[in-house]
Amino acid sequence: MYGLWGEKTLTPEELEKLPKPLERTMTALELSIMDEIIQRIKEAAQITPVIDWLLVRMDAIGASRIRIKQLISKALEKTDQQVDDIYEQAVKSDYIRNKAIYEAAGKDYQPYENNQWLQQVVDAARRQTKGSLRPLENITQTTGFNMPMGGKKVFTPLSEYLERSLDKAMMGITTGAKTYSQAIGGVIDEMTASGIRTVDYASGKSDRIEVAARRAVMTGVAQMTDKVNEKNMEALQTDYCEVDWHMGARNTGTGYQNHQSWQGKVYSSEEMRTVCGKGQMLGFGGINCYHIAFAFIPGISKRKYTDEWLAEQNQKENEKKVYKGREYDTYAALQHQRRLERTIRKQKQDVELLEKAEADKEDITAAKCRLRLTNKTYVDFSKEMGLRQQRERLKVASSDTQAERGIASKKGATGATGKVDLEYIGSPEYKAKFNQITDKLEVNESIYQRAKAMLTHRNGTDKEDMYLLDKESGKVAGSQTGGKTDYEVVYNASLSNAVKAYKPDSLISIHNHSTNLPPTGSDFTSNGLHRYSLGVVACHDGTVYTYKAGKRIFTAGLFDGRIEKYKNWPYNMNEMDAHKRVLDEFVEEYGIEWKVIR
């Protein structure tokens, strides 16, 4: 979107993408909590005598509550930084890019760092957004699931649902009324149909946590950009602004509720309220509204959209297309596409959780079949309606706490796939490297032995093993050596239990990289979230790296995205050089530590 003299302002597309990092963190948290619940049921199902179950029940519930609170706390730590980044990006789009307006109008432009008023506006919006997410920490009251009861959905707090799901599943299993797979499948279907939700008891309304996070961001950003625009209008001495346009705007309802009818036009301040519904829940800047207004000077400014062009677009979007006997205009088609996307995400969660729960293969296969059918419907519907398939909306975020990935994809692999230099690995020179890692000989020896074991085991493959070691004794606290996915370690019960049992900063992690690359973004993220004392990477070519997360948490996607930047024009760096450059930058920006052990 271009403003008064061609400078770029925040677009609806940019606005819609702003909350994406926060949404991914929330969906990863959601999956982690659901996984925690099914793992407890899985463990409990192995205890058959009733007396044994009664003895371990309270311990299991207590441990799970602590674990869930930790997961939420870690997620909120991450969201705090993400919220800061979101508002920094938003204000740069909506104010800093307006420098040309002020200069052309002969007005004094203050850089953001010198603009105290603007800093206060941004800070207030930032604090408001962060504060709206804090109720998630209350698992006994405000965070939980919507469960079907008596023909309606009833909000059930997490702690209560944990007890209820455990008891319900165990009752079915011990009485023989249900198999383990049936019991766990029922719980999974309940959870994924609802999703983790946060409730406002004053209104009784509950939302999935990613929806609540998105709304919090969109509300804060909308309020902030509106204040910035009002300030710009005041500085430019105009009472008018132009509202932008985007495809698929709401075309239902009357008056200001019909966004299609007023988007793309110029309005006075009064008309923004009366025509566009500024300040109303369903009007401009209200629920699910991505429209933005920017200052407009009649007689000087040039409209972005003509009335003729808007009328033509409205006609096109209001034309009906038929799919399986039902008619859809553009707005209705987009709404149906969103519903299909939500169904696909639920079905993906079903498959992942069923696999983690080790349900019957038949049940897993049936879930995969349902997913394939919905995917096909999504493709067919999008094609028939002429809509872009938004595959990014179909992704189910994996929790950073559940896996450490050696690399995001195979394209980063170097040399012969997975080949280990076994001769060098067995040499005194290689062993000597490990004497430098800590000041405890027994710990260094243990790290060395684990490195040899992993590299020997995974020779000729791209799969990864992982060990967690007590940093004081070198004793193995947990391990994963049975992973079946290339370039990643999925946390099993052994690793998860070790994390729960040990205090922060008391474990050393070690895993292998067939790619021979240094520690990745996921490695640092996992290291930070689990609060490991140190991380070690044993590469298949004999290179050894150590690493440690800094005080500031960042997402693996941010790290990987930076690498991609340097691999592309105008830098055109190879994978290794790009990777090391990003590591060095993140030392300065995020306080990470890393080095090559020579």
Summary of the structure (lengths in Angstrom):
residues: 598
radius of gyration: 27.1
end to end distance: 52.3
largest distance: 83.8
contacts: 1927
relative contact order: 0.08
helix: 55%
strand: 14%
